[in-house]
């Protein structure tokens, strides 16, 4: 496992390259397995995203702490590398990352995997991970949908990738109260003006 203490370490690792392990499915498709390429990263190089629609109460955080103490750090934090800030940005594992802070376990290093995602794809991934676990908050879901549309994703793709119906996308867009995200919507007239002959 590669240890990363700085952006320079990460760029060096990236330059060496590695083939992504893929797992073949019964129907011949190939599923990438980034979990086969973990990095051990200095804690200060990992930062939270700004769009995670997920909250865990304190009692569950204590349970997570106990789980890590009992079972070890079994799941790496899923991240992307952000060249602008030269940090790993969390896609999934925000609360596991919090466990590394002094308040909880005080770990110096964090196991991470790095996805090659752009902003829209990583926001979708965060929502998918949260929804698959049954954890999400409606107001933050709506904000995420607004951000995805601002990133250029259309309503249908938002619905498909987040596993929601198109009406839910429209409702969430309304919740955000931002008229700008409706600018490309097709509207039908509810009635038509006609000149009546006398």
N, C-alpha and C positions, 0 to 999 in steps of 0.2 A: 504494500500500500504506500502510495506517495504522500509525504508530509509537505504541506504548503504553509509557509510562514509569511509570504509576501506575494504581491502581484507578480513580481519577477519570477518567483518559484512557479506560479501558475502558468505564466507565459512559456516558461521553459518546458513544463510538463506538456502543455498543449502543442508545442513545436515538435516534440517527440512523436506525437500522434499515437493513436491506437485504433484498432478496428473494433467497432461496436459489436459486442456479442449480440447475436440475434437467435431467437428460439423459433424453430419452424413449427407451424401449427398443422393439424391434420389436413386442412384444405390447401396447404402449400404456402400460406402467407408467412411472413417473417415479422416477429415482434421484437423490437429492440429491447435489450436488457441493461439499462444504465447501471443497475444495482451491481453489476459485475465489475464496475470501474470506480469504486469509492476512493475518495481522497480524505486525508485527515488534515483538517484546516484549522489554523489558529482562530480562536473564538472571535477576536476583534475583526476578522475578515468577513464575517457573516452578518448580514443585516436583514431586517424584516422588510416585507413588501408593504405597500401603502393601501392595499385593497382587500385584505383578507377578511371575508365575511364570517368570522368564526370567533367565538368567545368560550372560554372554559372557566367554570367557577373554581374558587380556591380549593374546595374539597376534592375536586377532580385533579387539580394540579398536584395536591399532596399524594393522591393515588398514583399519578404518573411518576412522581419522584420515587415512590416506594417500588413501583414496577421496574424502573431503571436500576435501582439499587439491588433488587432481587434477581432480575433477569439479564441485566446488562443493557447496553445501548444497541438494541437489535435492528433498528431501522434508521438508515442514514437520513439526514435532512435533504430534501429535494430542493435544488437550487438552479439558478442560471448564473452565468458570469456576466457582470455589467462592466463593459470596458470604460464607460464614462466615469464611474466612481471607483473602479478597480476593486470591487467587492463581489462576494457571492450573495445574491438576493434570494431569499427564501420563497419557494413556490409552495412547498408543503413541509410541515414540521415545525411551525412557529413555536408551539408550546414545548416540544422536545428541545428546541434551541434555548428557550427560556430556562430549562432545567440546567443548562451549562453555566448559568450566571452564579455569582457568589451566594446570592440569597438561597439558592437551591443546592446544587451539587458542586459548584465551583470548578468546573472542568476547563482546562486550558485549550483543549482541541475538540473539534466536532467532526464526526464522520459525515461527509456529504457526497451526493452524486450531482452531476451537472448535466442539465438538459440543454439542447441547442435551440431553445425557443426564443421567438421574438416576444414583444410585450403582449400582444393580443393572445397568442397561444399560451403564454405562461399564466395569464389571468384566467383563461378557460381551464387550464390544468388545475389551478388552485380551487376553483369552483367544483370541478369534477371530483377531486380528492375529498373535499368537504361534504359534498352531497352523497358520495358513495358511503361515507361514514354516517350520514344523517345529520350533519352539523352545518347549519347555515342560518343567517338572520335575514329576514325579508328586506329591511331597509338597506342593508349592505349588499344584498343581491341586486337590488335596483340600482345602486351606485355602480356596481361592477358592470351591469348591462350598459349603463350610460357610458362608462369608460371604453367598453368594447366597441360600441358604435362610434365613439370618437376616434378609435384606432382604425376605423374603416370597415369593420365587420358589419354585414347586413343582417336584418332581423331574422331571416331564415337560418343563416349560419349560427347566429347566437342561439336560437332555439335548438338546433340540431346538436351543437357542441355542449350545451349546458343541460340537455335532456329535459327541456321544458317545451310547452306548446307555444305557438305564436301569439295567442291571446295573452299568455302570461308575460311575454316580452313586452307587448303593448301596455299592459297594466303597470309593469315595472317602470316603463318609460314615463308613464303618467305620474307615478309616485315621485320620480326625481324632479318633476315640475320644470323640466328644461325643454322649451319649445324647439330649440335648435336640433334636437335629435329626431324630431318628426319632419324635418325639412324635406326629406326624400320620399315621404310616404305618399301613396296614391290614395286619393280621397274620391268617393263617389258623391254625387249630389243627392241630397235627400228629397229635393223637389226641384222642379224647373219652372222658370218664369215663362209664361206664354202670353202673347197678345190675344185677347179675346175679341172676337168680332161681334159687333153689335147687331 
